[in-house]
Amino acid sequence: MDATAIATVSDIYEFVSVSDSGDDNLIQDLIDRKTVMFSNYCEIDSFFIADYIEYYNGRGSEYLFVKNNPINSITNIADDTDWLWGADSTISSNDYRIVENRYVVYKYTFADGKQNVRISYNAGYSVIPLDLKQILIEEVWRNYKRRKEQDVLIKTLQDGSTHFVPSGLMPSTKQVLDKYKRMRSY
């Protein structure tokens, strides 16, 4: 099992009331792929807790939208157009705050520059939110069940017509993932 997988094979079996399908490796592979797909959709590195160092353009703004969330803590924010990152470029923790665990507001404004803002922070979940875990379970089971006829929803025997489901993530999955998507300044 991938250490960053959102669910386990046991979670899938529990949801569908199956003790064993004989396809544990395939289901684990689907879990890993969907976890990566979810991370890519949300434009984040991982849903799990990790430490990050990122660089951003200052743009003269007071907002800093980091890549990963939720933000658990900030170790350091520095603003240095020369990229020296000395003690004089460190921003006091009294001069910024984390808003909704998703972005940072600075009391002043970051200098206008390229990659001049450096942030070291910790983000992610120690326990995956239940709605996120549930949509992964549903997506994996849907793909597992339909692996031979991937997008066929209904085959009508009388007239031979076939109805297809849209490819990709289900709309209900996207609706949940949108809550976890990376915030950006535009």
N, C-alpha and C positions, 0 to 999 in steps of 0.2 A: 504494500500500500504506500502510495505517495504521502509523505508527511504533511503536504499541503492540501490533501483531498478534503472536500467539504463533508463527505459522508463515507460510510463503509459498506462493504458487501452485506454485512449483517443488517444494516439499516434498510437496505433495499429489500432483503428477504422478509424482514419484519413487516414492512409496509404492505407487501403483497401476500403475506401469510404463506410463504414458501420456506421450507427448511433448507433446501439445496436444489439448485437448478443444474448442477454439473458444469456450469459455465462461470465459475468464480473468477477466472483470469480475464475473461471477456468483460464481465460486469465491472471488475476493478479497472480495466482499461477504459471503459466508458465513463466511469466516475472520474478518473484522472483527466480524460479529455474534456468532459463537461466542466470540471473545475477550472481548467485553463480557459475554456470558452467563456465562462462567466467572468473570470478576471479580465480577459481581453475586452469583453463587452463593457465592463465597468471602468476600463482604462486604469487598472491598478496592478500592483505587483502580486499581492496576495491578500487574502482575507484574514490570515493569521497574524499574530503579533510578530513584529520584526522592527529592527532599527534601520533608519534610512538617513542618508546624507544626499541632499538635492540642491541644485543650483537653479536660480531663476533670474530673469531680467527684472530689474527694479521698476522701470516704467513710471517712476514718480507717483506710485500708488501707495495707499496705506493697507491694501489687502494682499494676502499671500495665500494662494490656493495650492496646497501641496497635493502630491499625486495620490497618496494612500490615506485611508481613513478607516475607522475613527482615529483621530489623533489622541493618543494616551498621555504623552508628555513631550516637552521640547527640551532638548539638552542645550542647544545653542542656536541663535540666529545672528548672523554677521552680515554687514553691508559694506562692501569694499570694492570700488570700481577698479582698483589696482590688483585685486586678487591676492593680496598678501595675507589677509585673514589674521592680522595681529589683534592684540587685546583691545586696541583702540577702535576696532571695527565691530566689536561685539555689542549687541543691543541688549540693554538691561531688561530682565524679565518683568520689571515694573512698567515697561513701555509697550507691551503687547499683551494680547489675550487670545485664547483659543475660543472660537465661537462654534457652538453646537458640535464640537469635536470634529469639525470638518474643514475649517480654515482659520487663518490668523489675521487679526486686525492690529495694526501698528499705530501707536498714538500719533506718530508723525508720518512722514512718507519715505519710502525707500528711494534711494538715489536712482536717477535715470541712468541705466547702464545695461550692458550685456553680461548675463550670468554673474552679476555682482552680489546677489543675495544668496547666501549659503545657509541652509537650515539642517540641523541634526535633530531628528525626532524619532519617536516610537509610535507606531500605529498598528491597528489590527485588532482582531477579536481573540480573546482567550477561549471563548465558547462561541461557536458559530450560531448566529441567530436562527431560530427555528424556521422562519419563513424561507430563508435562503437554503437551508438544508432540505426542506420539503420540496422546493421547486427542482433542486438537483435530483432528488430521488425520483420525482415524477418524470423528469426529462430522461433520466437513465433508463427507467423501466419502459417508457414509450419507445425509445430507440432499440432497446433489447427485444421487445415484442415485435417490432416492425422491421427487424434487421433484414429480413428476406424480401419484403415488399415495402421498402422504406417509407414511401409517402402515400400508399393506398389507404384510404379511409373506409370505403364501402365498395364492394363488387355486387352488382345486381344480377341475379341469375336470369331473370326473365328477358331483359333486353341486352345483357352483357355490358352495360355501362359501368364505368369505374369513376369514383370520385376521389380526389386527391386532397391531402392536407397540405397546407403551405409548408415549404421546407424551412429549416432553421428553427430557432427557438419559438416556443408557443407564446402568443400574446400575453397570457397570464404570467409567464416566466419573465418576460421583458418588463412587465408592470412592477414586479417585485424587484428585479435587478436595478431598475431606474432609481430606487431609493438608495442604492449603494454605489451608484455611479460617481466617478470623480467629478468634483466641481471645478469649473474653469471661469476665469474672468474673460469677458468678451469686449 
